């Protein structure tokens, strides 16, 4: 019997007691070792800082783009003098090796360099674009994919990755939705954490493969009108409850760096925003890493109208808490003079340098500054391709499957494969793939030929590019379709019209792709539309001409094999939408976690514009919040995705209907596979605080689980939510959990599920 202070605690066998004590001792020892390691790092930082001149310190704040070969000597000389803290966009291992050697062995202080790169969704092996990865709802798998990227990139010497991007993205007009994990704070947080941990690595002999960077802090995804680089106006309540949570979670999990955005937030550019960088990040959250600007975002504060010149830009950014400057040189050009004139304190520079040195020490760059040239991954192993393929398979979202058109039968005699995306090694990779090897790409056409045999495929490109308006290739495509039993049209967007600076006002399929689908539908053959893009498109009209629709995003290197397996039922689609699909751009912003308003719409209150009688009496039609032409529902809701099988939810059970602050909400539901195929369902749990001091969204995702079930089987799915997770932030960032009535839903999307009410009581 184990007792403390004369109180009986528990009755356990001696062996278990001994094991518990050992575990406790081990945990305490680990904490002590971690503390000692941190103290040792701090001692080294202070020792270095004490030996540094003001010029040395300012040099550590400079992140310089790697120039062409004709200017390499100039950069190398700056490194030799200790005037560079890091280099970005250099991927040649021999050049990285030489630069690092100069920094470590030829500079006075021997401080190693950081080598940064945008390894957004793959290096040599390209994974699906981030919004596609989010559709897997599988953080564990995404972590494995990020580890693949880290191994490949770090092998050439890259030790700092400008990812993950954890901006909340609720406007598909914004091109950078491609890099995001969607609209929901919980999903974005879990995917961002998974990617960060994958980048950090799990090699026990090397603590970190590379540093991660949480970007863009903050509110960049709320750019006005979906126009990149634009202003964001976000109330503080929304900042705390929607935009801050992913960043806070990554900070708590040990992310090394933050990056500011190009946007201004509530009138102040992010790179000079003391509220964001100093007040919230460094003081309130106690972030110990460092903050880097985005490309030239410090000097762009002049164009914003926030500062008059580069000197003022340097002062405001340093005072705000921005530590390292990317690409431009305002810090190097002006900080020394401002310290000498007492315009800024050298303490600010010391703080920035401490942060940078601490991260370099945490990455073990002083002890292991060089990559091993013998370990450079020029030819990725099969294991990397297998992970890329698995992520792609799980990212595909089946949006429509009329009369069970899919999966196709492998005994099909002739299959028409049509469209410019069917056989394009480059475009299937998506945006931000500077280092991706197109020679590794396997296209859908190649994969389908490998699966069925070349003689069973009728291929027609039909359009030269996705934006082409020339219909000269239509007759050949129609002939291929007529001579086939089924048609697969691969449509979408080129990678160059997604990503940074590629916002769109219209969200339909570009070029003559819609016309192509309409013409092919006239053949009467089963038509499958596969959409390859990096954002939601308004496909409501064109999908009517297709019997089945798969949203494949930009699937990366292994697009072909993954799509072939899903199309023919080797794998069942299991992806879910990480973002709401609008019916029309005029419906934007549209997202599931909206507020109810005082006049919420309903099917009963909605009247379509065509149903309003001419010369009706002048009154408010319906008196609810909706559009007369597209109504109030999206084309597809967040979390939606079909399978080749069918799932039935039943028997929602709450362990208790009345809870207090120390409780957890324990809820279960039965999930049955009522179809004929094995399938995987993403079971989602949503909560609504029905009455609060600040109005709450109609639903908020609180957890999700991927559940695989054989046909005819039933499983019980359990969720446990601590009451502490049912709260929200007020405008000052104070977290509160208020008593009152709550509702819980469990289902297969944000627009479905069984529900029950429960009461949270005061203690």
C-alpha positions, 0 to 999 in steps of 0.5 A: 500500500502506497501512502503519502502524509498518512493518506492512503493513495492506492494499493499496487503491487511492488513491481508496478510501484518500482516501475512507477518510481523508475519512470518518475526518476527518469522523467525528472532526470530528463527535465534536469538534463534539458534544463542543464542543456539550456543553461549551457546554451545560454552561457555559450551565447553570452560568451559569444556576445561578449566577444562581438563588436557592434558590426559583428552583432548587426551582421548576424541580423542579415539574411542574404539571398545567394547571388549568381556565380559572378557575385559569389566572391563578394558574398564570401568576403562578407561571410569571412568578415562575419557580416552575414547571419544566414543565406537563403536560396542556395541549394548546391551542396558544394557552394553551401559547404564552402560558405559554411567553411568560410564562416566557421574556419575563416571568420574571427568568431567562427559562427556558422550560417543558417541556410534557408529555403522554401521547402513547402511541400517537398524537395526532390520528392514532391508531396501534394500541395499543402491544401491537399495534404490537409484533406487527408485529415491525417497528421501522422502521415503528414509528419512522415511526409515532412520528414522525407522533405527534411531528409532530402533538403538537409542532405545538401546543407539546408538547415532552415525551412520557411515552412509550415505556413499556418495562415487561416485561409478562408478566401479561395481567390487568394492564391496562397491558399495553396500553401495553407491547411485551410479554414479551420484553426484546429485542422491548421494547428494539427497539420502545422504541428505535424509538419514542424515535427517532421522537419525537426526530424527523429534521428536520435543521433541528431536532435534536429534535421532543420529548423522550422518557421511558423509563417506568416505572423499574423493575419496574412490569410485575411488579405482584403478581397483575396488579393495577395499582399493586401491589408487585413482588418481583423478584430482582436476577438477574431485574432485570438480565436481564429488566427492566433491559435496555430501560432501559439501551438507551434510556439509551445511545441518548440518552433525555432522561428517565426516569419512576418507577413507582407500584409498590414494588420489593422493599419500597421505592417506586420514587419513593424508591428510591435503589438504582434512581435513584441507584445504578443509573441515575445512578451506574452507568449515568451517566445525564445526563438527569433523572428525573420522578415519576409522578402523585402517586407521591411523596406516595403513599409515605405510603400505602405506609407508607414515609414518615410525611408529605409532608415526609419523602416530599420528603426521601427522593425527593430523596435517592434521585435523583428530580429533578422532581415531577409534580402534587404539591408536596412539593418546593416546600413543604419542600425550602427549609426542609430545606436551611436546616436542613441536613437535605439538601444544596443540592448535591442540588437543584443536581444535579437543576436541572442535569439539567433545564436541560441537557435544556431546552438540548439541546431548543433551547428557549432558542433556539426556545421557541415552536411555530409557530401556522401549523404546527398540524396540525388535519387530518393529511395522508394520509401520516399515515393511510397509516402508521397503516394500514400499522402496523395491517395488520402488527399483525393476528395470524391465529390460526386459519384452518380450511379456508382460510376466509380470505381472503374472495372479493370476489365474495361476494354477502352478508356478515354484519357483526355485533357492537358493535365493527364500527362504533364510531369511539371504541372501536377507538382503544383506551386513552390517546387523550386527543387522538385525533379520532374523526371521523377513525376509519374503522370496519370496517363503513364500510370493508367497505361502501366495498369491497363496496357497501352492498347486499352488507352485512347489519349487526347490532349484536347487543349494545349494548356489549361488556359487555352481557348483553341478548340482545335483538339476537340474533334480528336478528343471526341473521337477518343471518347466515342471509341471508349467505354468511359471517359476521364477528363483531367482538368484544373489550373496550371501551377503558375496561376496558383500560389503567391501573387496569383489571386483570381476574381473568377474561380471557374476552370480557365480556358475552354475546359468547361466547353470540353467537358460539355462536348464530351458529355454529349457522347453519353459515355460515363464521364469522370472529371478529375480536377487538379488545382490548389484551391476551391473552384466554382465547379457547380455548373460543370459538375452537372455534366460529369457522372463522377468528380474527384478533387485531386488538388496538385498531387505531386510526384506520385500523382499518377499511381495514386490516381490510378489506384483510386479510380480503379478501386485499389484504394477507396477515396477518403479525403475530406474538404479542408475548406468550404467550396463556394457556389460563386465568388460573390458568396465569399467569404463562406466558411462553416464556423460563421456566426448565426446572426439575428436572422439566420437563413433557412430552407423555409425562409429562402426565396430564389430570385426567379421565384419572386413575383414581378411587381411584388409588394416592397418588403424584405423577402424572407427577412434572413441573411442570404443571397437571392441568387445562390442562397445561403449554402455552399457548393460543398461544406467543410469536411465533406467527402464521399467514399466508394462505400457508405457509412451510417452513424447511430447511437450517439451517447454522452456519458454525462449531460451535466458537466463542471469545470473539472470534467471531460465531455465523453461522447461516443457514436457507432459507425457502420460500413453499410456498403460493399467496399472497405472504407475509411471515414473521417469522423468529426466532432463539432461543438457550439456554445449556445449562449456566451458573453461573446457570440460563438460560431454555429459550429467549431471542429474540436477533434477528428479520427480516421476510422477504417472499417470492413464492409458490414462491420460496425465500430464504436468511436469515442471522443474525450474533450476536457471542459477546458477546451470548450472556451474562447478568448475575449478581446484582451486575449483572456481565455474563459470557459462560461457555463451554459448550454452546449450542443455537440455533433458527430458526423462525416462533415460540418453539415451532417451528424447526430447531435445532443445537448449538454449543460456546463454548470458552475462549480 
